[in-house]
Amino acid sequence: MLLRHIPFLKMVFLHSITAFGGPQAHMGLMMKNFVRKRAYVTVEELMEFNAFCQLLPGASSTQTLTLIGYKRGGVSLAVLTLLIWILPAGILMGSLSFLLGYIDKKQLGTDIFKFLPPMAAGFLAYAAVSAYPSAIKNTITRIILVTGTIITYFLFGNTWIFPALIVGAGIVTNFSSKRIPQTEQKPRKIKWWNIWLFGILFIAAGILSETARKNDWPNRKLINLFENTYRMGSLVFGGGQVLIPLMYEQWSVRPEEERVKIKNPNAIQIDAEDMYTGMGIVRAVPGPVFSIAAFAGGMALKDMGTKMQLLGCLIGLVAIFLPSALLVLFFYPVWHNLKKYAVIYRSLEGINAAVVAIMFASTFYILKDVSMIDMKTISVVNIVVFAGTFILLYFFHKVPPPVIVLFCLLLGYIF
């Protein structure tokens, strides 16, 4: 049955090795690959998926892509989609934990990636402009667009801004009773196994981790690593920009505190400089930012031998993405059932407008740190990269996004 989905899975793999720029930029690439190029989902569906995932903890771009797979072929295709999406970045970041001792850390910040920010902004601008006609159709959605863009831009660093804006926009469009469902949808039966699995794993991991710490079990770091990572993946709102400092605090700052040294002398500890290196490299790696967990898992167990370090990479990768998958595959059917109610249906108009506002704000936010007005060669190239990326994506549909990515990497090497 899965053979007919091979073209889709190939597209997912291509997406996984070219999706630079973080979750906001990933949206632009999804719009190109899964809406415009292959029409696996509609613009409206992609925006709804993205908005829904912004309301959940975990990796939002990963959850959005998982839902595309779920829509195409159910749970089995959703799981395959998730694996193909996370493995390239996970393998790269896990490998870094082995190679870090053999390379010059100062050279890892190579300029080959310096034109990726304007390229990512170009992808985002393309996604925003493409989604605009479907989402912005009347006065209230225009007001949400302008207001949401301004608010999101100035409060971008706050993790609550995305879900707050989406919920607020959904409430605003409920003031009109004219927006009602066109069709009545029959509720689907909810499968509870994944939310039960999520809860059982969360509780069991916490109990086992604390028991292992108190009794100083052999290889207890394996259990502690799974619990720490699974907890982060379960509770983090705001994506990788929130996860990264949380990991740094948990494994680099906290173990240095005197009370922790006394209470938990064998706590997982990762050198701060090594974490800084991983934090920098993951932003230059295509795929989900959450893949830094594979690097952190390997670094956490590197003193226990090669096999244990490899196991640490695997534990980190599985534990960080498992909560995201379980939550999205449980709550989306619930959300889908709720859409038959007028209050939810009317909310979608405001939610879609808020998503477009977030796209525009993210574009401006990325560009604020890109040199574009200085009278220097680098500024001219940044402008060309940003404008060229948008023009190629919007007007020349046959140009594959990987070609744009490779060209920007080549520019970074030349300049």
C-alpha positions as CSV (number, residue, x, y, z in Angstrom):
1,M,0.0,0.0,0.0
2,L,2.9,2.3,0.7
3,L,4.4,1.9,-2.8
4,R,2.0,4.5,-4.2
5,H,3.4,7.0,-1.6
6,I,7.0,6.6,-2.8
7,P,7.0,9.9,-4.8
8,F,5.7,11.7,-1.7
9,L,8.4,10.1,0.5
10,K,11.0,11.1,-2.0
11,M,9.8,14.7,-1.8
12,V,10.0,14.5,2.0
13,F,13.6,13.4,1.8
14,L,14.5,16.1,-0.7
15,H,12.8,18.6,1.7
16,S,14.8,17.2,4.7
17,I,18.2,17.8,3.0
18,T,17.4,21.3,1.7
19,A,15.3,22.8,4.5
20,F,17.6,25.5,5.9
21,G,16.7,28.4,8.1
22,G,14.6,27.0,10.9
23,P,10.9,26.4,11.3
24,Q,9.7,29.7,9.8
25,A,11.7,29.2,6.6
26,H,10.6,25.5,6.5
27,M,7.1,26.8,5.9
28,G,8.2,28.5,2.7
29,L,9.8,25.3,1.4
30,M,6.7,23.3,2.3
31,M,4.6,25.7,0.4
32,K,6.8,25.2,-2.7
33,N,7.2,21.4,-2.4
34,F,3.9,20.1,-1.1
35,V,1.5,22.7,-2.3
36,R,2.7,24.3,-5.6
37,K,4.9,21.6,-7.0
38,R,3.0,18.4,-6.1
39,A,-0.3,19.6,-4.6
40,Y,-0.2,17.0,-1.8
41,V,-2.2,19.5,0.3
42,T,-3.9,22.8,-0.4
43,V,-2.7,26.2,0.8
44,E,-5.6,26.3,3.3
45,E,-4.7,22.8,4.7
46,L,-1.0,23.7,5.1
47,M,-1.9,26.9,6.9
48,E,-4.3,25.1,9.2
49,F,-1.8,22.4,10.0
50,N,0.8,25.0,10.8
51,A,-1.5,27.1,13.0
52,F,-2.7,23.9,14.9
53,C,0.9,22.9,15.5
54,Q,1.8,26.3,16.9
55,L,-0.7,25.6,19.7
56,L,1.1,22.4,20.8
57,P,4.5,21.9,22.5
58,G,7.3,20.4,20.5
59,A,8.8,20.8,17.0
60,S,6.2,22.8,15.0
61,S,7.7,22.3,11.5
62,T,8.1,18.5,12.3
63,Q,4.5,18.3,13.4
64,T,3.3,20.1,10.4
65,L,5.1,17.8,8.0
66,T,3.9,14.8,10.0
67,L,0.3,15.9,9.5
68,I,0.9,16.2,5.8
69,G,1.9,12.5,5.9
70,Y,-1.1,11.7,8.1
71,K,-3.4,13.4,5.7
72,R,-2.0,11.5,2.7
73,G,-1.8,8.0,4.2
74,G,-2.8,7.8,7.9
75,V,-0.6,6.9,10.9
76,S,1.8,4.6,9.0
77,L,2.7,7.2,6.4
78,A,2.9,9.9,9.1
79,V,5.5,7.8,11.0
80,L,7.6,7.2,7.8
81,T,7.4,10.9,7.0
82,L,8.6,11.8,10.5
83,L,11.6,9.3,10.2
84,I,12.7,10.5,6.8
85,W,12.5,14.1,7.9
86,I,14.5,13.8,11.1
87,L,17.1,11.2,10.1
88,P,19.4,13.3,7.9
89,A,19.8,16.1,10.4
90,G,19.9,13.6,13.3
91,I,22.8,11.7,11.6
92,L,24.7,14.9,10.9
93,M,24.3,16.2,14.4
94,G,25.1,12.8,16.0
95,S,28.2,12.5,13.9
96,L,29.3,15.9,15.1
97,S,29.5,14.6,18.6
98,F,32.1,12.0,17.5
99,L,34.0,14.5,15.3
100,L,34.2,17.4,17.6
101,G,37.4,16.3,19.2
102,Y,39.2,16.1,15.8
103,I,38.3,19.4,14.2
104,D,39.1,23.0,14.8
105,K,36.0,24.5,16.4
106,K,36.9,28.0,15.3
107,Q,36.6,26.8,11.7
108,L,33.1,25.5,12.1
109,G,31.7,29.0,11.7
110,T,32.8,29.0,8.0
111,D,31.3,31.7,5.8
112,I,29.8,29.2,3.4
113,F,26.5,29.6,5.3
114,K,26.5,33.4,5.5
115,F,23.9,33.9,2.7
116,L,21.4,31.4,4.1
117,P,19.6,34.0,6.3
118,P,18.6,36.2,3.3
119,M,17.7,33.0,1.4
120,A,15.5,31.8,4.3
121,A,13.8,35.2,4.3
122,G,13.1,34.8,0.6
123,F,11.5,31.4,1.2
124,L,9.4,33.0,3.9
125,A,8.3,36.0,1.8
126,Y,7.3,33.5,-0.9
127,A,5.2,31.5,1.5
128,A,3.5,34.7,2.9
129,V,2.7,36.1,-0.6
130,S,1.4,32.7,-1.8
131,A,-0.9,32.3,1.2
132,Y,-2.1,35.9,1.2
133,P,-5.0,35.5,-1.4
134,S,-6.4,32.4,0.5
135,A,-6.3,34.0,3.9
136,I,-6.8,37.8,3.5
137,K,-10.2,38.4,2.0
138,N,-12.0,41.1,4.0
139,T,-11.5,44.0,6.4
140,I,-11.2,41.9,9.6
141,T,-8.5,39.7,8.1
142,R,-6.6,42.7,6.9
143,I,-6.7,44.2,10.4
144,I,-5.4,40.9,11.8
145,L,-2.6,40.8,9.2
146,V,-1.3,44.3,9.9
147,T,-1.8,44.1,13.7
148,G,-0.4,40.6,14.0
149,T,2.7,41.4,11.9
150,I,3.6,44.4,14.0
151,I,3.0,42.6,17.3
152,T,4.8,39.5,16.3
153,Y,7.8,41.4,15.0
154,F,8.4,43.3,18.2
155,L,7.6,40.4,20.5
156,F,9.3,37.7,18.4
157,G,11.5,36.5,21.2
158,N,8.6,35.6,23.5
159,T,7.6,32.0,23.1
160,W,3.9,32.7,23.9
161,I,3.4,35.2,21.1
162,F,2.6,32.6,18.4
163,P,-0.2,30.7,20.2
164,A,-1.5,33.9,21.8
165,L,-1.9,35.6,18.4
166,I,-3.5,32.5,16.8
167,V,-6.0,32.1,19.7
168,G,-6.7,35.9,19.7
169,A,-7.3,36.0,16.0
170,G,-9.7,33.0,16.2
171,I,-11.7,34.8,18.9
172,V,-11.9,38.0,16.9
173,T,-13.5,36.4,13.8
174,N,-16.1,34.7,16.0
175,F,-17.9,38.1,16.5
176,S,-19.6,37.6,13.2
177,S,-22.3,35.0,13.1
178,K,-22.4,35.0,9.3
179,R,-19.3,32.8,9.1
180,I,-20.8,29.3,9.6
181,P,-19.8,25.8,8.3
182,Q,-20.8,25.1,4.8
183,T,-21.1,21.4,5.5
184,E,-21.8,19.3,8.5
185,Q,-19.0,16.9,9.3
186,K,-19.6,13.6,11.0
187,P,-17.4,13.2,14.1
188,R,-14.6,10.6,13.9
189,K,-13.8,8.1,16.5
190,I,-10.9,9.2,18.6
191,K,-8.0,6.8,19.2
192,W,-6.7,7.1,22.7
193,W,-3.6,4.9,22.5
194,N,-1.1,7.6,21.6
195,I,-2.1,10.0,24.4
196,W,-2.0,7.1,26.9
197,L,1.4,6.2,25.6
198,F,2.6,9.8,25.9
199,G,1.4,10.0,29.5
200,I,2.7,6.6,30.6
201,L,6.1,7.3,29.1
202,F,6.3,10.8,30.8
203,I,5.4,9.5,34.2
204,A,7.4,6.2,34.0
205,A,10.5,8.1,32.7
206,G,10.3,10.5,35.6
207,I,10.0,7.8,38.2
208,L,12.7,5.6,36.8
209,S,15.1,8.6,36.4
210,E,14.7,9.7,40.0
211,T,15.0,6.1,41.3
212,A,18.1,5.5,39.2
213,R,19.6,8.8,40.6
214,K,18.9,8.0,44.2
215,N,20.2,4.4,44.0
216,D,23.1,5.3,41.6
217,W,22.2,2.5,39.2
218,P,24.9,1.4,36.7
219,N,24.4,3.2,33.3
220,R,21.8,5.4,35.0
221,K,22.8,8.2,32.6
222,L,20.9,6.4,29.9
223,I,17.6,6.7,31.8
224,N,18.4,10.3,32.9
225,L,19.1,11.3,29.3
226,F,15.9,9.8,28.0
227,E,13.8,11.5,30.8
228,N,15.5,14.9,30.4
229,T,15.1,14.9,26.7
230,Y,11.6,13.5,26.6
231,R,10.5,16.1,29.2
232,M,11.9,18.9,27.1
233,G,10.2,17.6,24.0
234,S,6.9,17.4,25.9
235,L,6.9,20.8,27.4
236,V,8.8,23.2,25.1
237,F,6.7,25.8,23.4
238,G,8.4,28.1,20.8
239,G,10.5,25.5,18.9
240,G,14.3,25.2,18.7
241,Q,14.9,28.8,19.8
242,V,13.5,27.8,23.3
243,L,14.8,24.2,23.3
244,I,18.5,25.2,22.8
245,P,18.9,27.5,25.8
246,L,16.9,25.0,27.9
247,M,19.4,22.2,27.0
248,Y,22.3,24.5,27.7
249,E,20.9,25.3,31.2
250,Q,20.1,21.7,32.0
251,W,23.4,20.1,30.9
252,S,26.0,22.8,31.0
253,V,25.0,25.4,33.6
254,R,23.0,23.4,36.2
255,P,25.7,20.7,36.8
256,E,28.2,23.4,37.8
257,E,26.0,24.6,40.7
258,E,27.2,23.6,44.2
259,R,23.9,22.2,45.3
260,V,23.7,20.0,42.2
261,K,27.3,18.8,42.7
262,I,26.4,17.7,46.2
263,K,23.0,16.2,45.5
264,N,23.7,14.7,42.1
265,P,27.5,14.4,41.5
266,N,27.0,12.0,38.5
267,A,24.6,14.3,36.7
268,I,24.8,14.5,32.9
269,Q,27.2,17.3,32.0
270,I,28.2,18.7,28.7
271,D,31.0,21.2,28.4
272,A,29.7,24.7,27.7
273,E,32.0,25.3,24.8
274,D,30.9,22.0,23.2
275,M,27.3,23.1,23.6
276,Y,28.0,26.4,22.0
277,T,29.5,24.7,19.0
278,G,26.5,22.4,18.6
279,M,24.1,25.4,19.0
280,G,25.9,27.1,16.1
281,I,26.2,24.2,13.8
282,V,22.6,23.0,14.1
283,R,21.4,26.3,12.6
284,A,23.5,25.6,9.5
285,V,22.2,22.0,9.1
286,P,19.1,21.4,7.0
287,G,16.1,19.9,8.8
288,P,14.7,20.3,12.3
289,V,16.5,22.4,14.9
290,F,15.4,19.8,17.4
291,S,18.1,17.5,15.9
292,I,20.5,19.1,18.3
293,A,19.3,16.5,20.8
294,A,21.2,13.8,18.8
295,F,24.4,15.8,19.3
296,A,23.7,16.5,23.0
297,G,22.9,12.8,23.6
298,G,26.2,11.8,22.1
299,M,28.1,14.3,24.1
300,A,26.4,13.3,27.3
301,L,27.6,9.7,27.0
302,K,30.9,10.2,25.2
303,D,32.9,9.2,28.3
304,M,31.2,5.8,28.4
305,G,32.6,4.4,25.1
306,T,31.7,4.5,21.4
307,K,28.7,2.2,21.6
308,M,27.2,4.1,24.5
309,Q,27.8,7.4,22.7
310,L,26.1,6.1,19.6
311,L,23.2,4.9,21.9
312,G,23.1,8.4,23.4
313,C,22.7,9.9,19.9
314,L,19.8,7.6,19.3
315,I,18.1,8.2,22.7
316,G,18.4,11.9,22.2
317,L,16.8,11.8,18.7
318,V,14.0,9.5,19.7
319,A,13.2,11.1,23.0
320,I,13.0,14.7,21.6
321,F,10.7,13.9,18.7
322,L,8.5,11.2,20.2
323,P,6.3,13.6,22.3
324,S,5.7,15.8,19.3
325,A,4.5,12.9,17.2
326,L,2.3,11.4,19.9
327,L,0.7,14.8,20.7
328,V,0.0,15.9,17.2
329,L,-1.4,12.5,16.1
330,F,-3.7,12.5,19.1
331,F,-4.9,16.1,19.1
332,Y,-5.4,16.6,15.4
333,P,-8.3,14.2,15.1
334,V,-9.8,15.9,18.1
335,W,-9.4,19.3,16.4
336,H,-10.8,17.8,13.2
337,N,-13.9,16.8,15.1
338,L,-14.3,20.2,16.6
339,K,-14.3,21.9,13.3
340,K,-18.0,20.8,12.8
341,Y,-18.9,23.4,15.4
342,A,-19.5,26.9,14.1
343,V,-17.3,28.6,16.7
344,I,-14.3,26.6,15.5
345,Y,-15.1,27.0,11.8
346,R,-15.4,30.7,12.2
347,S,-12.1,30.8,14.0
348,L,-10.2,29.4,11.0
349,E,-10.6,32.7,9.2
350,G,-8.8,34.6,11.9
351,I,-6.3,31.8,12.5
352,N,-5.2,31.7,8.8
353,A,-4.8,35.5,8.8
354,A,-2.6,35.2,11.9
355,V,-0.4,32.6,10.2
356,V,0.2,34.9,7.3
357,A,1.0,37.7,9.7
358,I,3.5,35.5,11.5
359,M,5.1,34.7,8.1
360,F,5.5,38.4,7.2
361,A,6.8,39.2,10.7
362,S,9.3,36.4,10.5
363,T,10.5,37.6,7.1
364,F,11.2,41.1,8.5
365,Y,12.7,39.7,11.7
366,I,15.2,37.6,9.8
367,L,16.1,40.6,7.5
368,K,16.8,43.0,10.4
369,D,20.1,41.2,11.1
370,V,21.0,40.9,7.4
371,S,23.2,43.7,6.0
372,M,21.3,45.3,3.2
373,I,21.7,49.0,3.3
374,D,25.5,49.3,3.9
375,M,27.4,50.4,0.8
376,K,29.3,47.2,0.6
377,T,29.5,44.2,-1.8
378,I,28.0,41.9,0.9
379,S,24.9,44.1,1.1
380,V,24.3,43.9,-2.6
381,V,24.7,40.2,-2.6
382,N,22.3,39.8,0.3
383,I,19.7,41.9,-1.6
384,V,20.2,39.8,-4.7
385,V,19.9,36.5,-2.7
386,F,16.7,37.6,-1.0
387,A,15.0,39.0,-4.1
388,G,16.4,36.3,-6.4
389,T,15.1,33.5,-4.1
390,F,11.6,35.1,-4.0
391,I,11.5,35.7,-7.8
392,L,12.7,32.2,-8.6
393,L,10.2,30.5,-6.3
394,Y,7.2,32.7,-7.2
395,F,7.6,33.1,-11.0
396,F,9.8,30.2,-12.1
397,H,8.1,27.2,-10.7
398,K,10.3,24.6,-12.4
399,V,13.5,25.8,-10.5
400,P,14.0,23.2,-7.7
401,P,14.6,24.7,-4.3
402,P,17.8,22.6,-3.8
403,V,19.3,24.5,-6.7
404,I,18.7,27.8,-4.9
405,V,20.2,26.4,-1.7
406,L,23.4,25.1,-3.5
407,F,23.8,28.4,-5.3
408,C,23.6,30.3,-2.0
409,L,26.2,27.9,-0.4
410,L,28.4,28.5,-3.5
411,L,28.1,32.3,-3.1
412,G,29.2,31.9,0.5
413,Y,32.3,30.0,-0.5
414,I,33.1,32.6,-3.2
415,F,32.5,35.7,-1.2
